[in-house]
Amino acid sequence: MPTEKKISSASDCINSMVEGSELKKVRSNSRIYHRYFLLDADMQSLRWEPSKKDSEKAKIDIKSIKEVRTGKNTDIFRSNGISDQISEDCAFSVIYGENYESLDLVANSADVANIWVTGLRYLISYGKHTLDMLESSQDNMRTSWVSQMFSEIDVDNLGHITLCNAVQCIRDLNPGLKTSKIELKFKELHKSKDKAGTEVTKEEFVEVFHELCTRPEIYFLLVQFSSNKEFLDTKDLMMFLEAEQGVAHINEEISLEIINKYEPSKEGQEKGWLSIDGFTKYLMSPDCYIFDPEHKKVCQDMKQPLSHYFINSSHNTYLIEDQFRGPSDITGYIRALKMGCRSVELDVWDGPDNEPVIYTGHTMTSQIVFRSVIDIINKYAFFASEYPLILCLENHCSIKQQKVMVQHMKKILGDKLYTTLPNAEESYLPSPDVLKGRILIKAKKLSSHCSGVEGDVTDEDEGAEMSQRMGKENVEQPNNVPMKRFQLCKELSELVSICKSVQFKEFQVSFQVQKYWEVCSFNEVLASKYANENPGDFVNYNKRFLARVFPSPMRIDSSNMNPQDFWKCGCQIVAMNFQTPGLMMDLNIGWFRQNGNCGYVLRPAIMREEVSFFSANTKDSVPGVSPQLLHIKIISGQNFPKPKGSGAKGDVVDPYVYVEIHGIPADCAEQRTKTVHQNGDAPIFDESFEFQINLPELAMVRFVVLDDDYIGDEFIGQYTIPFECLQTGYRHVPLQSLTGEVLAHASLFVHVAITNRRGGGKPHKRGLSVRKGKKSREYASLRTLWIKTVDEVFKNAQPPIRDATDLRENMQMIQSLKAVIENADAVYEKIVHCQKAAMEFHEHLHSIGTKEGLKERKLQKAVESFTWNITILKGQADLLKYAKNETLENLKQIHFAAVSCGLNKPGTENADVQKPRRSLEVIPEKANDETGD
């Protein structure tokens, strides 16, 4: 365990500066010098060595320092040839002298940079009396509170308490700390003082508390906003909440609510001050978790057709282990339904005593009675969600036992069964909202012309295919599920209403003859083939029809397919083996959290709209969708447990973090941090990553913590979250185990910034400056159909598209906000007008194209180009509408900020806003070549 003293106050920063540290001194023309910097013991001067200059010139008087600027924000940094290789978090500049010269420095770590920035800022504010001021006043609040904790234990006023009580008290205040670590810290302190015995004095208690319960990364964050104080007042907290956490309409009342809720000291609550302990408690609370609480409840439109949603689905729900020999158990259904699953599978066969049973046929899996499963489904069907549950019934029973199945379902499920026949005049399935509290049966159904009490239908048999794949039979058609004919009773057929199972043939046939209430099931292998060879057709098919994808029978071990491979095609029911933890189930569980875990997630508009262009395998930006830049900084970790089965390594953990992006092919990416050796309690990573997200609505972010071991890296914890659920700013990520349980007190501390989303700090982290570096502005391009009348309409759309892009891009500049407000509506109307004019050709596009002489491939290409263009127009209109709303919101925030800072006092409203205000400008800097050596 590392024993070096942690930074817990400004005093620690100044003491560290007196000891000194190596920093890189940056000069123009890519010159960098390694120098040892230190603060004079009298705190009057900043010195560095070695240097060609004499010692009196290789120094800066503290009194001459005008500003300490963080990041690469001087001309020297901006013009330096290797600036891109320098971390923003490690760079800082000292602006000094009457000519505002700059001393540009790079630390070896963000922590070291923070020490120097914090210490220098305190020295600028308080001079040589800084330490006296710190010891006499501001840190008193914390010390008094900790001393009070001690006094409450020392009831007899002895001046000391037992080691056991001291350890327990600190652990109660910080539950994540290990008892052994606290004990060791007290023993080290006693040893350094040559003290015998185990009693703990008040001074020792305060010292150990400060050492163990102060997280340096949070302390440095606090002083960044505290105006050189050891606490945040209400205005400091307001600034933090608005700038970083993205809280809208912030005011002092909200700040006071947070202080009263999280500040542990009575003094802090009374004065409206948030100490480092209160700030830490707030940042670690659910209020600052990375998951947006708005998504913990149903927050999406639930009135769309059923086919417009992704549906949380289970495969062979009855199995709790492998597919071939594993046991069947009703707990499989309980687990799935409690997790929000909305589609479960029942493989039903004839059983003894005229009671149907559930298991995988042609395998050695055990059996469970059908009736008991229906009982469990009835009990838990709406435990986690009120929205419809689909029972995927794979019926292999005789007519006699089919009738028994019907009796059980009618008697047990009763009115919950949805048996209303579909309306042939409609085009889409009912919505989840309409089907609340209802159970749908997905199964084979007799044809309408079959008038008898029973009839022949074909059926899929997964178990038979699995047996074939196990080598018992030869396989001639590996992509098709074996089909057989069997008798179906009318009573069972009548329970099937809007989820009739049919066999898929090909896309063009389905587009012409398939009814909207018919559902096709796709073997994973076949679905993958269509996803790769016919991605556009697959997406268009799923706009209207439900598609179920189930794992390949070769997954004997119940491993899972990647659900993203099929979600990107719009497949609604991707059946997962819920009993098998790992990456694929992490994605499934994480994905369905985003809508109150109700089991239904609305698909992106580009996958729902009748006329829209989207290819599942796109490796570039998506037409009509504005890419988002995601900036993630992995700051630190807390209380990582040892990986299971790693006892041979003892207590040593060498953690590192992977950040993974899952989504369409263009978005899939991953980055990893360095390994922090021998520190699982409080590792500091301080590494930043950027990802371009081209289709945000289908993207997920996964944080994975691993133990770096020469034998093989081991899993510590993970957290998977939809991109749309990310909260910006400083957030904690609660880690989960391999099986999905929350790991007690284990978390990551991260910073998140996203383009066009409130919060996240500096604009460059939100990606607002991304396009500035491009040589020329990129405009959305429309395609030529080679149909003259239609091309003329799209030609008229090009100017407003360019205008819309210009308005959006120029939003980076305050003076352009007025232009957005004044012109956005007119440009928006022009784009919408062109879109409506083009859509008038949609219904007869084939016949118009044929008259123009287009045939087969060229005609198909024209239709595709038409869809592309409509998607672009709609996307550009939506982006411009969003841009105007964002502009109005930004102006509101400027107003609220002015009000909170008292800038709206009487007499100020008529001030000449055009007149330059020196106090609002950045202090200029001048590089001094004389200080460079």
Salt bridges, closest charged atoms under 4 A:
GLU22 OE2 - HIS34 ND1 3.55
ASP40 OD1 - ARG47 NE 2.91
GLU56 OE2 - ARG47 NH2 3.79
GLU56 OE1 - LYS59 NZ 3.16
GLU67 OE1 - ARG69 NH2 2.99
ASP75 OD1 - ARG78 NH2 3.24
ASP89 OD2 - LYS633 NZ 3.08
GLU98 OE2 - LYS66 NZ 3.67
GLU188 OE1 - LYS185 NZ 3.52
GLU204 OE1 - HIS190 NE2 3.19
GLU204 OE2 - LYS193 NZ 3.78
GLU204 OE1 - LYS195 NZ 2.92
GLU211 OE1 - LYS5 NZ 3.77
GLU211 OE2 - LYS185 NZ 3.77
GLU217 OE2 - ARG215 NE 2.96
ASP233 OD2 - LYS229 NZ 3.65
ASP236 OD2 - LYS229 NZ 2.69
GLU244 OE1 - HIS751 NE2 2.76
GLU252 OE2 - LYS235 NZ 3.26
GLU267 OE2 - LYS271 NZ 2.92
ASP277 OD2 - ARG142 NE 2.70
ASP287 OD2 - LYS261 NZ 3.48
GLU294 OE1 - LYS297 NZ 3.12
GLU345 OE1 - ARG548 NH2 2.91
ASP347 OD1 - HIS396 NE2 2.93
GLU355 OE2 - ARG371 NH1 3.20
GLU355 OE1 - HIS408 NE2 3.01
GLU386 OE2 - LYS436 NZ 3.65
ASP433 OD2 - LYS303 NZ 3.54
ASP433 OD1 - LYS436 NZ 3.38
ASP459 OD2 - HIS396 ND1 3.30
ASP461 OD2 - HIS362 NE2 3.00
GLU462 OE1 - HIS315 NE2 2.83
GLU465 OE2 - ARG469 NH2 3.06
GLU518 OE2 - LYS500 NZ 3.90
GLU524 OE2 - ARG555 NH2 2.69
GLU533 OE1 - LYS529 NZ 3.47
ASP586 OD2 - ARG702 NH2 2.74
GLU609 OE2 - LYS874 NZ 3.16
ASP651 OD1 - LYS642 NZ 3.95
GLU660 OE1 - HIS662 NE2 2.94
GLU660 OE1 - ARG702 NH1 3.21
ASP681 OD1 - LYS178 NZ 3.37
ASP681 OD2 - LYS181 NZ 3.82
ASP686 OD1 - LYS633 NZ 3.39
GLU687 OE2 - LYS674 NZ 3.83
ASP707 OD2 - LYS649 NZ 2.74
GLU778 OE1 - LYS774 NZ 3.78
ASP806 OD1 - ARG777 NH1 3.02
GLU809 OE2 - ARG771 NE 3.04
GLU822 OE2 - LYS818 NZ 3.89
ASP825 OD2 - LYS884 NZ 2.84
GLU864 OE2 - ARG783 NH1 3.63
GLU864 OE2 - LYS861 NZ 3.42
ASP878 OD2 - LYS874 NZ 2.88
GLU889 OE2 - HIS249 NE2 4.00
GLU889 OE2 - ARG758 NH2 3.07
GLU921 OE1 - ARG918 NH1 3.38
GLU925 OE1 - ARG69 NH1 2.97
GLU925 OE2 - ARG78 NH2 3.85
ASP929 OD1 - ARG27 NH2 3.32
ASP933 OD1 - ARG27 NH1 3.81
